[in-house]
């Protein structure tokens, strides 16, 4: 039969993403960080790196 997985609601977070890929997750996190840091003058760029497995990763880079 089909497997069912259940997680407590308090341990989950629904993200506003259609597909959860490493690329989309890195982009989402990078955009959120940029928004949250926008009031700070000291940063000029940021990078978010998500590693799926050893040697397989994606990097999202954003300039201010």
The 8 nearest C-alpha neighbors of each residue, nearest first, counted from 0:
[[1, 2, 3, 4, 5, 6, 7, 8],
 [0, 2, 3, 4, 5, 6, 7, 8],
 [1, 3, 0, 4, 5, 6, 7, 8],
 [2, 4, 1, 5, 0, 6, 7, 8],
 [5, 3, 2, 6, 1, 7, 8, 11],
 [4, 6, 3, 7, 8, 2, 11, 10],
 [5, 7, 8, 4, 10, 11, 9, 3],
 [6, 8, 10, 9, 5, 11, 4, 12],
 [7, 9, 10, 11, 6, 12, 5, 13],
 [10, 8, 7, 11, 12, 6, 13, 5],
 [11, 9, 8, 7, 6, 12, 13, 5],
 [12, 10, 8, 9, 13, 7, 6, 14],
 [11, 13, 14, 10, 8, 9, 15, 7],
 [12, 14, 11, 15, 16, 8, 10, 19],
 [13, 15, 16, 12, 17, 19, 27, 24],
 [16, 14, 13, 17, 27, 18, 19, 12],
 [17, 15, 14, 18, 19, 23, 27, 24],
 [16, 18, 19, 15, 14, 23, 20, 24],
 [19, 17, 16, 20, 23, 24, 15, 21],
 [20, 18, 23, 24, 16, 21, 17, 22],
 [19, 21, 23, 22, 18, 24, 25, 16],
 [20, 22, 24, 23, 25, 49, 57, 19],
 [21, 23, 25, 20, 24, 26, 57, 59],
 [24, 22, 26, 20, 25, 21, 27, 19],
 [23, 25, 21, 27, 26, 22, 20, 28],
 [26, 24, 28, 22, 23, 27, 59, 47],
 [27, 25, 23, 29, 24, 28, 59, 30],
 [26, 28, 24, 30, 29, 25, 23, 31],
 [29, 27, 31, 25, 30, 26, 32, 24],
 [30, 28, 26, 32, 31, 27, 47, 25],
 [29, 31, 33, 27, 32, 28, 26, 34],
 [30, 32, 34, 28, 29, 33, 35, 27],
 [33, 31, 35, 29, 34, 30, 36, 28],
 [34, 32, 30, 36, 31, 35, 37, 29],
 [33, 35, 31, 37, 32, 36, 30, 38],
 [34, 36, 32, 33, 37, 31, 38, 30],
 [37, 35, 33, 39, 34, 38, 32, 42],
 [36, 38, 34, 39, 35, 33, 40, 63],
 [39, 37, 36, 40, 35, 34, 41, 33],
 [40, 38, 36, 37, 41, 42, 35, 33],
 [41, 39, 42, 38, 37, 43, 36, 63],
 [40, 42, 39, 43, 38, 36, 37, 44],
 [43, 41, 40, 44, 39, 63, 45, 36],
 [42, 44, 63, 62, 41, 45, 40, 61],
 [45, 43, 62, 63, 61, 42, 46, 60],
 [44, 46, 61, 60, 62, 47, 43, 29],
 [45, 47, 60, 59, 48, 61, 58, 29],
 [46, 48, 59, 58, 25, 29, 60, 49],
 [47, 49, 58, 57, 46, 59, 50, 25],
 [50, 48, 57, 56, 25, 51, 21, 58],
 [49, 51, 56, 52, 55, 48, 57, 53],
 [52, 50, 55, 56, 49, 53, 21, 54],
 [53, 51, 55, 50, 54, 56, 49, 57],
 [54, 52, 55, 50, 51, 56, 49, 57],
 [53, 55, 52, 56, 50, 51, 57, 49],
 [56, 54, 52, 53, 51, 50, 57, 49],
 [57, 55, 50, 49, 51, 54, 58, 48],
 [56, 58, 49, 48, 22, 50, 21, 59],
 [59, 57, 48, 47, 60, 49, 46, 56],
 [58, 60, 47, 46, 25, 26, 48, 29],
 [61, 59, 46, 45, 58, 47, 62, 44],
 [60, 62, 45, 44, 46, 63, 59, 29],
 [63, 61, 44, 43, 45, 60, 33, 42],
 [62, 43, 44, 61, 42, 33, 45, 37]]
